[in-house]
């Protein structure tokens, strides 16, 4: 089962839920931190990194001796990654989506594809968890290609937990795409409700079953509760605004280690999701 943990906004407790859930599952778990722009799950999981390798994408390279500057490649590129001057081929690598179309359409076969590094992927182990995360190269404009490369290590026969980036943009869609279930973590505030609605719309568009974890459920107002009841959305776990949880978080500690009764609560959350997926 592939389970993604997502949220419409940052700071809701998404990574807290994802890491503690992974630690509480009975058996082997593969954990993927897909927030490649600022991965932080390993602050809590503390995996021993055993393997590190570069992630690359294909970008065009032109043979100036063959190029006639006919502009067919530039006209084809929907992302304006190629510009042709009078006698010069210009490539804006950050805009390239690695579709390969420019090489296919070139009448002179002047364009080939070469690898360009966009970041690194690290793998490690902690307890029952096989840990994976990506680190995007500074200055890279697109994170979905690195997320896609990171997810190649997912085995659908395993229990895989994906910690998605916050928000509802392309990196989130790429992270949760192909998941069996999505947990949306939110908080009972006007901001939490507004961004939850955006996240719900995105998950429904992808036709993935989902449910809500309500973090700090005893603050704010009842807007999220009312919305979920109106929309028929299940709230499968409520986490109180407990100072002890905040203290553990500030030290980089897991809730299930600092407050052992929560281990069974997160284990029950996983069992509940399993039953919902089966249905």
Residue, then its C-alpha position, 0 to 999 in steps of 0.5 A: x500500500x502506498x500512503x501519502x501524507x499531504x497538507x494544503x499548507x505548511x506547518x500543520x504537522x504533516x511530517x510529524x504525522x508521517x514520521x510517527x505513523x511510519x515508526x508505529x507500523x508493524x513490520x517493514x516500512x519504506x519512507x519517502x520524504x518527497x519535500x525535496x526542496x527542504x526535506x526534514x523527516x530525517x531530523x526525527x527518524x535519524x536514519x543512518x544514510x548508507x547510499x547517495x547518488x545523483x539524480x539527472x534529467x535529459x537536456x538537449x545538446x546541439x552539434x553546431x556543425x550540423x545546426x542550420x538554425x532553422x528554429x524548428x526546435x524553438x518553435x516546437x518547445x512549449x516551455x520556451x527553453x530554446x531560443x535561436x538567434x541568427x547563428x546561435x542556439x541558446x538553451x535555458x536548462x531550468x525551463x526544459x521539461x526533458x520531453x525529447x521533442x526537440x531532438x525528434x523534430x530536428x531535420x539535421x539530427x543536430x540535437x542529442x540528449x545529455x544528462x544534467x544533475x538536478x539533485x541527489x537521492x539518499x537512502x538509509x535505514x532506521x529500525x523497521x524503516x527503509x528511508x529515502x529522501x531527495x535533495x534538490x540542487x540549489x537554484x533548480x526551478x523544478x522539483x517534480x523530476x527529482x520527486x519522480x526519480x525518488x519514487x522509482x524506488x517504491x515497491x507496490x508490494x511494500x508499505x510505503x509512506x510518502x511525506x509530500x511537500x505542503x500546498x497543492x502545486x505540481x510537486x504535491x501532485x507528482x508526490x501523491x500520484x499513484x497513491x492508494x490513499x492520502x491523509x490530509x493533515x490540517x488544523x482548525x483555523x480559517x487558514x487551515x480550512x481554506x487550504x484544506x479545501x484546495x487540497x481536497x479538490x486536488x485529491x478528488x481530481x486525482x480520484x484518490x481516496x482520502x481522509x483527514x487528520x485534525x492536528x491541534x484540534x482543541x484550538x481555533x474554531x469548528x469550521x473544519x469539523x463543519x466542512x468535513x461533515x458537510x462534505x462527507x469526509x472522515x476525520x480519522x485522527x484528532x491530535x490535541x494541542x499538547x505542550x508535551x508534543x511541542x516540546x518533543x518536536x522542538x528537540x527533534x524527538x518522535x511523539x511515539x517515543x516521548x509519549x508512548x501511548x501515542x504509538x498505539x494511536x498511530x498504529x490504529x490509524x494505520x489499521x483504519x486506513x488499511x480497512x478503508x483502502x480494502x473497502 
